[in-house]
Amino acid sequence: MIKPLHRRLFTNTALAVGLAATLSVWTASASAQTAADIQKKGEVTIGMLIDFPPYGTTNASNQPDGYDADVARLLAKDLGVKLNLVPVTGPNRIPFLLTNKVDLLVASLAITPERAKQVQFSKPYAAASVILYGDRKVSIKTPADLKGKRIGVARASTQDVALTAMAPEGTEIRRFDDDASGMQALMSGQVDAIGCSTTVAAQIDKRAPANTYEPKFLLRQQVMGIVLRPGQAELLKTVDDFVARNSANGELNKLYRKWLETDLPKME
């Protein structure tokens, strides 16, 4: 006969074991999503940034647009399914993927060893240069010059990682939720410079008086991949084939020229 206390412990333990088993099965099921699963569902949900023009932005109808949106549309067409675009931010894009809020990310996510521990990347579908960009009146030529300066970055971004690694002690790094907030901080004088892509720098140039800001130095040359949850080998092959085919036939270059007015860089 099981005594009341022991019965409660036994019941709680059984529930915990059952829950763990359920979660294990659910996780395995989620991570094993295939192209066929998405096609059966009839829709692919893709997360993308909307604050990173021209890769991710919104159109006149306030709908997601840009290079990433066009790549996502091309991928959905390739899969033969409806596209559901979900806006994400730099900090929440990987959590959205890992908690199954989206099936994939086409969100200007740079391929890095650190991120590759959490997610799977496809072959590169885009590239960008990340620079330190700031006030012409502030002398910053090398990382050593960052000491005592106020530098803004989008939290958890490639520029955040690169800048944090090279900034000397005494650098004041201010982290913002997105590139738009960092741009505003620079233009309002809250920071001396920001880490950003050359495309973001071009957006600032269009809004600011001529010769107000300038590139200081290169932080990182990055390539971006379409992002999947771990354990999706079949889906990864499908996405890799999509990237390879549309790189070879010029479709990705056509979209890149549409938005960035230059050819897609060669990517390894």
N, C-alpha and C positions, 0 to 999 in steps of 0.2 A: 504493500500500500504506500502511495506517494503522499507524504505530508504536505499541508497547504503551502508552506514556504518553498519546499522542493518542487511542488507542482508549478508554482509561479515561475521559478527559475527554469524549470524544464520547458514550460510554455514559451517564455521569453527567448530562450536559447533556440527552440525550434522555429519561432517566428523569424529570428535573426538569420538563421541558416537558410530558411525558405526565402527571405528577402534577398539575401546575398546571391542565392542561386538564380532568383528571378532577374536581379540586376545584371548578373553575369550573362545570362541568356540574352537579355535586352541589349546589353552592350555589344555582344558578339554579333547580334542581328543587325544593330545599327551600323557597326563598322564594316559589315559584309555587303553593304549596298552595292548593287551592280547597275550597269547601264540598262539592263533589262528591267530591273526594279523601277527605275525612273520612267522608262517607257511605258511600263504597265500602269504606273500612277498617272501618266499623261501630262506631267508638269515637272519642271525642275526649278527649285528655289535657289537663287544665287544671290549672295551678299556682295555689295559693292559700296565703295566710298562715294559720297556725293559732294565732298568738299575738297576735291583734289583735281581741279580742272587742268588740262582738258581730258585727263584720264577718267575722272568721275565728277559729274556736275548735274545740274537740273536744267530742263528746257523751259520754254515759255509757259508750258502747262504744269510746271513744277514736278515733272516726272524725271526719274533718273536718266541721264544721258552721258555721252562722252565715249572715249575709246573703249573703256572697260564695258560699258553698256552694250556697245556694238559687238564686242567680242562675245559677250554673254548671249546676245541675240543670235549670233552666228552658231554658237555651240548648241543652243536650244533647237535651232533649225536643223542642225546636223543630227541631233538625237530624235528629231521628229516630235517634239513635245512643246507644250505651252511654257512660256517663261514667266516666272514670278520674281521680280527684282526687289530685294530688300535692302534699304539703306543701312549701312553699318558705320562705325567709327574706327579709328586706328586702334584704340584700346579694346573694343569689344568684338572685333571681327573674328579673331580666333575662338574666343568663348562662344560666340554665336554658332560657329561651325561645330565645335566639340559638344555642344548641348543640343545639336540637331535642329536648331532654328533655321538653318539653311543646309542645302545639300552640298554646295560648293561655294568657294569664294573666287570672284574675279575682282579683286579689290586692291590692285597695285601693291601686293605684298611681296617685298623683296625676299629672295631666297637666301637664307642665312643658316649656318650650322645650328644655331640656337633654336630657331623656329622648326628646323627639320627634326628636332627631338619630339616635337608636339604634333606635327602635321606632315602630310605628304605634299610635295610640290610636283607639278607637271614640268615638262620642258618649258623653258622661258618663252613667254608670248609678248613681252614688252621689256623695255629698258629705260633707265633714266639716270641722270647725274644728280647727286645730292651735294649741295654746296653750302658754305656759310655765306650769308648774304646780309649786308648791313649798311649802316649809315656811312657815307663817304668821309665824314668828319672824324670818324673813329678809326684809328690805325690798328688794324688786325691783319697781319701778314702770315703768321704761323700759329700753331696751337699754343705756343708759349705766351703769345700776346693776349690770350683769353683771360689770363689772371686779372681779376678785378673788374671784368666785364659782365654785363647782364645778357645772357644768351637764351633765346626762346626756342623750344622744340615741341613738336606734337608728341605727347606721351606715348611710349612704347613703339615709336616709329624707328625706321632705319637710322634717321639722323640723330635720334635720341641715343641709340646704342653707340653709334660712331663717335658722337660728341662726348658722351660720358667716358668712353675709353681713352680719349686723347686730352681731355681738358685738365689742366694743372689745378692743384689745390688753390682755392681762392676764386675760382670761376663760379659765378652765380648762374646756375642753370634753372630756368623757369619752364616748367612743363605745362602744356595746355592740352585741352581735350582734342583739338583738331588743328589743321593748318590754317583755317580761317581765323581762329583765335590768335594764333601766332602772328599772322599777317597784321591783324589789328593792333597787337601789342607793339610791333615794330613801327607801324605808321603813327601810333599815338605817343611814341617815345618811351614806352615802358621797358623796352629792351634795346640794346645796342645793335644786335644782329640776331638772325634766326637761322637755324638749320632747315633747309627746304630743298625741294627739287628745282631744277632750272625752270620748269613750267610754272611753278608757284612764283618764282622770282619774276618771270615775265608778266604775270598777272599784277604784281606789285608795281612794276615799271609802268604799266598802262594807267594806274590810278594815281601815282605820285608825280610831283613836279619833276621835270627832267634833271638828271644828274644828282638825285637825292641819295640813291642807294647804289651799291656795287657788289659784285662777287668778291669775296675775300680769299677763299681757297676751297679746293675740292675736299669734301668729307668722304664720299664713297661713290663709286660707279656701281650701280645695282641693276640686276635683272630680276624680273618679276615672273612668278609662276601662278597658274591656277591651283587652288589649294583644296585638298581633300582631307577627310579624316584618315587616321592610320588604319591599315588592314584592308584597304580597298584596291587590291592589286588589279582586278579586272577593270574597274572603273578608271583607274589611273592609266591603264593601257589605252582605253578608249579616248581619254582626254589627250594623252600624249600623241595618239594617232591624229586626232583633230588638229592639234597645234602643228605637227609636222606637215600634214597635208595642206593646211591653209597658209603655212609659211612658204612651202614649195610653189603653190599655185598663185601666190601674190595677194591673196585676199587679206591677210593680216597687214601687209604693207600698204594696201589700198586704204584700209581703215586708219592706219597710223598716219598716213599722209593727209587724210581728211581732217584729223584732229590736231596734228602737230606740225603739219606743213613741211615735213622732212621724211626721209626714208627710215624705215625701221632699222635700228642698228643691228649689226651682226652679233649674234649671241651664241655662246657655247652651250 
